[in-house]
Amino acid sequence: MIYRPYGKTGKHVSVIGMGGMRFRKEDYATDDWSRAIAVVHRAHELGVNYFDTAPGYCDDTSEKIFGEAFKSMSRDSFYVSTKCGLWNARTAKEARKMIDQSLRRLGVDHIDFYNMWSVKTLEDYREYLKKGGVLEGAREAQKEGLISHICFTTHLRGEEIAQVANDGIFEGVTLGYNAINFAYRQKGIDACHEANLGIVTMNPLGGGIIPAHPEYFSFLKQGDDSLAVSALKFILSQNKATLAIPGFSTVEEVEENVLAADNLKEAPEELLDELAKHLTSELNSLCTTCAYCDSCPQDIPIPQLLDSYNMLILSNGDEKQMFTRMKNHWGVDPSWATKCIACGKCERLCTQKLPIIKRLAEISGYLGRQTPAR
């Protein structure tokens, strides 16, 4: 494993971290979390020392799973990152309750990296900073030694990320960056690197989109490496990102992904230019199925429908592939899309700012043009 300095904090983190958002439901929906814990332990055995989680992940079990796993791990051998969103707290007092909850669940006496979670707009940013707000609560906890470093996670545009980075308030950032969208997020990465922030790249495999479509993303392939490893090396070889945090679901995924730390060489600028030629603006809008939008008042299975909509983009408009994905992969009836009342709740929750209502309407439109089975 390779370790890099996390900004100016003095801490060195593994270039491959572990995101705690993608434990398998069958591994956490029961009282037996042993398989999920085994994933954490295997990552740690292979040199991973940065573990990222949040309240709410995996039906609110992720922090608890990590807490169980940490019981048998030496505290000085790992760093833990967790978060507080504006939907969790608006005041310093409410933020303190969230911090105390995370400390209890994780079973640690301090949180290494505490994040203002999902800054989607500059209005969100200002809300975190207001007097008596969440940042103030985090700073008070930091003075007590309960938090080491205060950071933020974001889906802002590159120019806006630069503005936040240059304000000098945070020590690190977690942002979406991968081989699908790098050409559109590069300004944000560059600004954070210039400001000497620790840079954590989330969704480094496009939420699983990249390895799931090997033919489409074959241009990323490097030598004998798997597509997933090649995609991770693409990020890490630029030496601007501190680490990438794939969301491991199985021990096998851990063992494959950590190979990205082997034989890591700096990527020449011409490689980025060459890869950028393969991108289109549509690829920046592929849904990564993070499921933040999964609270529809009509109970529409939005993450599954939008994941299937990805096939419409990747196949240049072949709706049959989209409907096949819904049926064979998700077992979802596409007619759910017709139940949308355009309330906008999902779009407000979407970290990628995708036009969900429009896409559901498109799915409904394609559905209306399907030839009835005879």
Order of alpha helices (4+ residues) and beta strands (2+ residues): beta-beta-beta-alpha-alpha-beta-alpha-alpha-beta-alpha-beta-alpha-alpha-beta-alpha-beta-alpha-beta-alpha-alpha-beta-alpha-alpha-alpha-alpha-alpha-alpha
